[in-house]
Amino acid sequence: MLIKSLTMIDFRKYEQVSMDFGHYTNILHGENGAGKTTILEAIHSLGYTRSFKTRLDADLSRHGQIGYQLKGLFSDRQGDEHEVRLKVESPRKKLVSVNNENLTSRAQIIGKFPLVSLTPEDSELTFGSPEIRRLFFNKLLAQVDPHYLENLQKYARILKQRNALLQAYANNGVAIDRVLISTLDDQRAGVASLIHEARSKHISEFKKLLYEAYGELETENSLKMAFISNVRISAGSIESIYRSAFQESLGEDMRKGQTSRGPHRDMFTFFLNTKDLRKFGSQGEHKLVLVAIKFAEGRFLENFLEEPPVFLLDDLFAELDVKRSMMIVESLQGGHQIFITATDLADLRHHGLKLEGDTLQIIDAGKIQTNG
């Protein structure tokens, strides 16, 4: 997969601009505030209908404007072109189309235009809360397994209804409808078992790719990843195990006013030399693991979708030494379209990036002119 061109209208600082991209390495060059990251945001928004920096479309509109428009021309491995348009008319109205066909849900575009972003915001993946890691793996698995996304959405609807009952009881003393909550838990157990099975299967594959990627970057330390179910899974019917766990936790849930057991509380944890990375890792160790995670993400998507993803790399070389930077560049330039932001081209050369040749295009973000 690659993106050949991009048009932005009233997106962040850009009033109306269009630009073409090279098929291999694209350097987005300019001072801080020039709009380099905005271009990455726009590409990400076309692939996933949202930015990697914010979920609020109002934050993305140019100052004084209510909405924005994006258009991108993608080309797949077979050379077929696909025009993606995203139009936000108001905070509540977002229109997405592919080849002039309007999409009725975000799920219809997930996995169609695979992208891997590595940005300063992604540091939360190793530093942040368990919820951030769940969101990452949910997004990853949803791209390769449409049933997984459907089950996540179904589970979320059931959970929302169940929590409303629990909160009404805990906050206002409203009596719990035991028949209704039992019915919800029966439904939730079935969906939870499917989510658990999908996670177990796909995470097993992801871990292999993660260990392979980390081993290419680091040989002195040992990285391990654990998928820890919130409900202890043993032999027998997984659905029955979840149903029993939900029944056992109902008293606690009623006291707290929230649901304590289920896949919405599963944990994904990284260990470096048997120690929890989140608690004990240095800045450099976190960055190296993060890069390995992103490498594994790209390989995972390519294996399942049979389409090489586009890499969006913002502030790639921070916290990395030159040796590893050169290894990363060499690996990424093997058949992928990549975008790298830079304030200093000399620094890119220092980190092993050759800035000459027909496989590279340099775009000065500070000099992109408004069209019309």
VEXDREN-2710 file (C-alpha; in Angstrom, 1 decimal):
% VEXDREN-2710
k/r/px/py/pz
1/MET/0.0/0.0/0.0
2/LEU/1.1/3.5/-0.7
3/ILE/-0.5/7.0/-0.8
4/LYS/0.3/8.9/-4.0
5/SER/-1.3/12.2/-3.2
6/LEU/-3.0/14.2/-0.5
7/THR/-5.3/17.2/-0.4
8/MET/-6.2/19.1/2.8
9/ILE/-8.8/21.8/3.1
10/ASP/-9.2/23.7/6.4
11/PHE/-7.1/21.0/8.2
12/ARG/-5.1/22.4/11.1
13/LYS/-3.0/25.3/9.7
14/TYR/-3.6/24.5/6.0
15/GLU/-6.3/26.4/4.2
16/GLN/-6.1/24.4/0.9
17/VAL/-3.1/22.4/-0.2
18/SER/-2.3/19.4/-2.4
19/MET/0.8/17.4/-2.6
20/ASP/2.2/14.3/-4.3
21/PHE/4.4/11.7/-2.6
22/GLY/7.2/9.4/-3.7
23/HIS/6.7/5.7/-3.6
24/TYR/9.5/5.0/-1.2
25/THR/11.0/7.5/1.4
26/ASN/9.4/10.9/1.9
27/ILE/11.1/13.4/4.2
28/LEU/8.8/16.1/5.6
29/HIS/11.2/18.8/6.4
30/GLY/10.7/22.1/8.3
31/GLU/11.0/24.0/11.5
32/ASN/8.8/23.2/14.5
33/GLY/5.2/24.4/13.8
34/ALA/5.7/24.1/10.0
35/GLY/3.0/21.5/9.7
36/LYS/5.1/18.3/9.2
37/THR/3.1/16.2/11.8
38/THR/-0.2/17.6/10.3
39/ILE/0.6/15.8/7.1
40/LEU/1.0/12.5/9.0
41/GLU/-2.2/13.2/10.9
42/ALA/-4.1/13.7/7.6
43/ILE/-2.8/10.4/6.1
44/HIS/-3.7/8.6/9.4
45/SER/-7.2/10.2/9.4
46/LEU/-7.8/8.9/5.9
47/GLY/-6.8/5.4/6.8
48/TYR/-8.6/5.2/10.2
49/THR/-11.1/8.2/10.1
50/ARG/-9.3/9.8/13.0
51/SER/-6.0/11.4/14.0
52/PHE/-3.4/9.8/16.2
53/LYS/-3.2/13.0/18.3
54/THR/-6.9/13.6/19.1
55/ARG/-10.3/12.1/18.8
56/LEU/-12.0/15.5/18.6
57/ASP/-12.6/16.6/15.1
58/ALA/-13.1/20.2/16.3
59/ASP/-9.3/20.2/17.2
60/LEU/-8.4/19.5/13.6
61/SER/-10.4/22.3/11.9
62/ARG/-8.5/25.4/10.9
63/HIS/-8.9/28.3/13.2
64/GLY/-12.3/29.9/12.7
65/GLN/-13.7/27.0/10.7
66/ILE/-16.2/24.4/11.7
67/GLY/-15.1/21.4/9.6
68/TYR/-12.4/20.2/7.2
69/GLN/-11.9/18.0/4.2
70/LEU/-9.3/15.4/3.2
71/LYS/-8.7/13.5/0.0
72/GLY/-6.1/10.8/-0.6
73/LEU/-5.2/8.6/-3.5
74/PHE/-4.0/5.2/-2.4
75/SER/-2.5/2.5/-4.6
76/ASP/-2.5/-1.2/-3.5
77/ARG/0.0/-4.0/-4.3
78/GLN/-1.8/-4.8/-7.5
79/GLY/-1.6/-1.2/-8.7
80/ASP/-5.3/-0.5/-8.3
81/GLU/-6.0/3.0/-7.1
82/HIS/-8.5/4.0/-4.4
83/GLU/-9.7/7.5/-3.7
84/VAL/-10.6/8.1/0.0
85/ARG/-12.4/11.3/1.0
86/LEU/-13.2/12.4/4.5
87/LYS/-15.4/15.4/5.1
88/VAL/-16.3/16.8/8.5
89/GLU/-19.2/19.2/8.3
90/SER/-19.8/19.6/12.1
91/PRO/-18.8/17.9/15.3
92/ARG/-21.6/15.3/14.8
93/LYS/-21.4/14.8/11.0
94/LYS/-18.4/13.0/9.4
95/LEU/-18.7/11.6/5.9
96/VAL/-16.2/9.0/4.6
97/SER/-16.2/7.6/1.0
98/VAL/-14.0/5.2/-0.9
99/ASN/-14.1/5.5/-4.7
100/ASN/-17.2/7.7/-4.4
101/GLU/-19.1/5.1/-2.3
102/ASN/-20.2/6.5/1.1
103/LEU/-19.4/4.3/4.1
104/THR/-22.0/3.7/6.7
105/SER/-19.7/2.8/9.5
106/ARG/-16.0/3.2/10.5
107/ALA/-15.7/-0.6/10.4
108/GLN/-15.9/-0.6/6.6
109/ILE/-12.5/1.1/6.2
110/ILE/-10.6/-0.6/9.0
111/GLY/-7.9/-2.8/7.6
112/LYS/-8.3/-1.5/4.0
113/PHE/-5.5/1.0/4.0
114/PRO/-2.9/-0.3/6.6
115/LEU/-0.7/2.3/8.3
116/VAL/1.8/2.1/11.1
117/SER/2.4/5.3/13.0
118/LEU/5.3/6.0/15.4
119/THR/4.9/9.3/17.1
120/PRO/5.8/10.9/20.5
121/GLU/2.2/10.1/21.6
122/ASP/2.9/6.4/21.1
123/SER/5.3/6.5/24.1
124/GLU/2.2/6.0/26.2
125/LEU/2.0/2.5/24.8
126/THR/4.9/1.4/27.0
127/PHE/4.7/4.1/29.7
128/GLY/1.0/4.5/30.1
129/SER/-2.0/2.7/31.5
130/PRO/-3.3/-0.8/30.7
131/GLU/-6.2/0.8/28.8
132/ILE/-3.8/2.3/26.2
133/ARG/-2.3/-1.1/25.5
134/ARG/-5.8/-2.7/25.2
135/LEU/-6.7/0.0/22.7
136/PHE/-3.6/-0.6/20.7
137/PHE/-4.2/-4.4/20.4
138/ASN/-7.9/-3.9/19.8
139/LYS/-7.1/-1.6/16.8
140/LEU/-4.5/-4.0/15.5
141/LEU/-6.6/-7.1/15.7
142/ALA/-9.7/-5.4/14.3
143/GLN/-7.8/-4.7/11.1
144/VAL/-7.2/-8.4/10.4
145/ASP/-10.3/-9.9/11.9
146/PRO/-13.7/-8.2/11.2
147/HIS/-15.5/-10.6/13.6
148/TYR/-13.2/-9.3/16.3
149/LEU/-14.3/-5.7/15.7
150/GLU/-18.0/-6.8/15.6
151/ASN/-17.6/-8.7/18.9
152/LEU/-15.9/-5.7/20.6
153/GLN/-18.7/-3.4/19.5
154/LYS/-21.3/-5.9/20.8
155/TYR/-19.5/-6.4/24.1
156/ALA/-19.2/-2.6/24.5
157/ARG/-23.0/-2.2/24.1
158/ILE/-23.8/-4.9/26.6
159/LEU/-21.2/-3.5/29.1
160/LYS/-22.7/0.0/28.8
161/GLN/-26.2/-1.3/29.6
162/ARG/-24.9/-3.4/32.5
163/ASN/-22.9/-0.5/34.0
164/ALA/-25.9/1.8/33.8
165/LEU/-27.9/-0.7/36.0
166/LEU/-25.0/-0.9/38.5
167/GLN/-24.5/2.8/38.7
168/ALA/-28.2/3.5/39.2
169/TYR/-28.1/1.0/42.1
170/ALA/-24.8/2.3/43.7
171/ASN/-25.6/6.0/43.3
172/ASN/-29.3/6.2/43.7
173/GLY/-30.4/2.9/45.3
174/VAL/-32.4/1.8/42.2
175/ALA/-33.2/-1.9/42.5
176/ILE/-31.3/-4.2/40.2
177/ASP/-33.4/-6.1/37.7
178/ARG/-31.8/-9.5/38.4
179/VAL/-33.4/-11.2/35.4
180/LEU/-32.1/-8.5/33.0
181/ILE/-28.5/-8.4/34.4
182/SER/-28.5/-12.3/34.2
183/THR/-29.5/-12.1/30.6
184/LEU/-26.9/-9.5/29.9
185/ASP/-24.2/-11.6/31.5
186/ASP/-25.3/-14.7/29.5
187/GLN/-24.9/-12.6/26.3
188/ARG/-21.6/-11.0/27.6
189/ALA/-20.1/-14.4/28.4
190/GLY/-20.6/-15.6/24.8
191/VAL/-19.1/-12.6/23.3
192/ALA/-16.3/-12.5/25.9
193/SER/-15.3/-16.0/25.0
194/LEU/-15.0/-15.1/21.3
195/ILE/-12.9/-12.0/22.2
196/HIS/-10.6/-14.1/24.4
197/GLU/-10.1/-16.8/21.8
198/ALA/-9.2/-14.2/19.1
199/ARG/-6.8/-12.4/21.4
200/SER/-5.1/-15.7/22.4
201/LYS/-4.7/-16.7/18.8
202/HIS/-3.5/-13.4/17.3
203/ILE/-1.3/-12.3/20.3
204/SER/0.6/-15.6/20.0
205/GLU/1.5/-14.7/16.4
206/PHE/2.2/-11.1/17.3
207/LYS/4.6/-12.1/20.1
208/LYS/6.7/-14.2/17.6
209/LEU/7.1/-11.1/15.4
210/LEU/7.8/-8.8/18.3
211/TYR/10.6/-11.0/19.6
212/GLU/12.1/-11.3/16.1
213/ALA/12.0/-7.5/15.6
214/TYR/13.5/-6.8/19.0
215/GLY/16.2/-9.3/18.5
216/GLU/17.3/-7.5/15.3
217/LEU/17.7/-4.3/17.4
218/GLU/19.0/-5.5/20.7
219/THR/21.0/-8.7/21.6
220/GLU/22.0/-7.9/25.2
221/ASN/18.5/-7.6/26.8
222/SER/15.6/-10.1/26.7
223/LEU/12.0/-8.9/25.9
224/LYS/8.9/-10.8/26.8
225/MET/5.3/-9.9/26.4
226/ALA/2.3/-11.3/28.5
227/PHE/-1.4/-11.4/27.7
228/ILE/-3.1/-11.7/31.1
229/SER/-6.8/-12.5/31.0
230/ASN/-8.9/-10.7/33.7
231/VAL/-10.7/-14.0/34.2
232/ARG/-8.6/-17.1/35.0
233/ILE/-9.1/-19.4/32.0
234/SER/-8.8/-23.2/32.7
235/ALA/-9.9/-26.4/31.0
236/GLY/-13.5/-26.5/29.9
237/SER/-15.9/-24.2/28.2
238/ILE/-14.5/-20.7/28.1
239/GLU/-18.0/-19.3/27.9
240/SER/-19.0/-21.1/31.1
241/ILE/-15.9/-19.9/32.9
242/TYR/-16.8/-16.3/32.0
243/ARG/-20.4/-16.8/33.1
244/SER/-19.4/-18.2/36.5
245/ALA/-16.9/-15.3/37.0
246/PHE/-19.6/-12.7/36.2
247/GLN/-22.0/-14.3/38.7
248/GLU/-19.3/-14.4/41.4
249/SER/-18.4/-10.8/41.0
250/LEU/-22.0/-9.4/40.9
251/GLY/-22.0/-8.4/44.6
252/GLU/-18.7/-6.5/44.2
253/ASP/-19.9/-4.9/41.0
254/MET/-23.1/-3.7/42.8
255/ARG/-21.1/-2.1/45.6
256/LYS/-18.7/-0.3/43.2
257/GLY/-21.2/0.6/40.5
258/GLN/-19.1/-0.9/37.7
259/THR/-18.2/-4.1/36.0
260/SER/-15.0/-5.6/37.4
261/ARG/-14.6/-8.8/35.4
262/GLY/-14.2/-9.4/31.6
263/PRO/-12.0/-8.8/28.6
264/HIS/-12.4/-5.0/29.0
265/ARG/-9.9/-5.4/32.0
266/ASP/-7.4/-7.8/30.3
267/MET/-3.7/-6.8/30.6
268/PHE/-0.9/-6.7/28.0
269/THR/2.4/-6.3/29.7
270/PHE/6.0/-6.0/28.5
271/PHE/9.0/-7.3/30.5
272/LEU/12.6/-6.5/29.9
273/ASN/15.0/-9.0/31.6
274/THR/12.0/-10.3/33.6
275/LYS/11.2/-6.8/35.0
276/ASP/8.1/-4.8/34.2
277/LEU/9.2/-2.4/31.5
278/ARG/6.7/0.3/32.5
279/LYS/8.1/0.5/36.0
280/PHE/11.8/-0.2/35.5
281/GLY/12.7/0.7/31.9
282/SER/14.9/3.7/30.9
283/GLN/13.8/6.2/28.3
284/GLY/16.1/4.5/25.7
285/GLU/14.8/1.0/26.6
286/HIS/11.2/2.2/26.2
287/LYS/11.9/3.7/22.8
288/LEU/13.7/0.6/21.6
289/VAL/10.8/-1.7/22.7
290/LEU/8.3/0.8/21.1
291/VAL/10.2/0.6/17.8
292/ALA/10.1/-3.2/18.0
293/ILE/6.4/-3.1/18.7
294/LYS/5.8/-0.9/15.6
295/PHE/8.0/-3.2/13.4
296/ALA/6.0/-6.2/14.6
297/GLU/2.7/-4.3/14.0
298/GLY/3.8/-3.7/10.4
299/ARG/4.8/-7.3/9.8
300/PHE/1.6/-8.6/11.5
301/LEU/-0.5/-6.5/9.2
302/GLU/1.4/-7.4/6.1
303/ASN/1.2/-11.1/6.9
304/PHE/-2.6/-11.1/7.4
305/LEU/-3.6/-8.4/4.8
306/GLU/-1.0/-9.3/2.2
307/GLU/-0.4/-5.6/1.8
308/PRO/2.7/-3.7/3.0
309/PRO/1.6/-0.9/5.4
310/VAL/2.7/2.8/5.1
311/PHE/5.0/3.9/7.9
312/LEU/4.4/7.3/9.4
313/LEU/7.4/8.2/11.6
314/ASP/7.4/11.4/13.6
315/ASP/10.5/12.2/15.7
316/LEU/11.8/8.7/14.9
317/PHE/15.4/9.1/16.1
318/ALA/14.8/10.6/19.6
319/GLU/16.3/8.4/22.3
320/LEU/18.0/6.2/19.7
321/ASP/21.7/5.9/19.1
322/VAL/23.2/6.1/15.5
323/LYS/23.8/2.4/15.2
324/ARG/20.2/1.4/15.9
325/SER/18.9/4.3/13.8
326/MET/20.8/3.0/10.8
327/MET/19.4/-0.5/11.4
328/ILE/15.9/0.9/11.5
329/VAL/16.2/2.9/8.4
330/GLU/17.7/0.0/6.5
331/SER/14.9/-2.3/7.5
332/LEU/12.1/0.1/6.7
333/GLN/13.5/1.0/3.3
334/GLY/13.0/-2.6/2.2
335/GLY/9.9/-2.1/0.1
336/HIS/7.7/0.2/2.2
337/GLN/6.6/3.7/1.7
338/ILE/7.8/5.7/4.7
339/PHE/7.3/9.2/5.9
340/ILE/9.9/10.8/8.2
341/THR/9.6/14.2/9.8
342/ALA/12.8/16.2/10.4
343/THR/13.8/19.7/11.5
344/ASP/17.5/19.1/10.5
345/LEU/18.4/17.2/7.4
346/ALA/22.0/16.9/8.6
347/ASP/20.7/15.0/11.6
348/LEU/19.0/12.5/9.2
349/ARG/22.3/11.9/7.5
350/HIS/24.0/11.5/10.8
351/HIS/21.5/8.7/11.6
352/GLY/22.2/6.8/8.4
353/LEU/19.6/8.2/6.0
354/LYS/20.9/8.9/2.5
355/LEU/19.3/12.0/1.1
356/GLU/20.1/11.5/-2.5
357/GLY/18.6/9.3/-5.2
358/ASP/15.4/8.6/-7.0
359/THR/13.9/6.6/-4.1
360/LEU/13.6/9.6/-1.9
361/GLN/11.5/12.8/-1.9
362/ILE/12.0/15.8/0.3
363/ILE/9.0/18.0/1.0
364/ASP/9.5/21.3/2.7
365/ALA/6.4/21.6/4.9
366/GLY/7.1/25.2/5.6
367/LYS/6.9/26.2/2.0
368/ILE/3.8/24.3/0.9
369/GLN/1.7/27.0/-0.8
370/THR/-2.0/27.4/-0.6
371/ASN/-3.8/26.5/-3.8
372/GLY/-6.3/28.9/-5.1
END
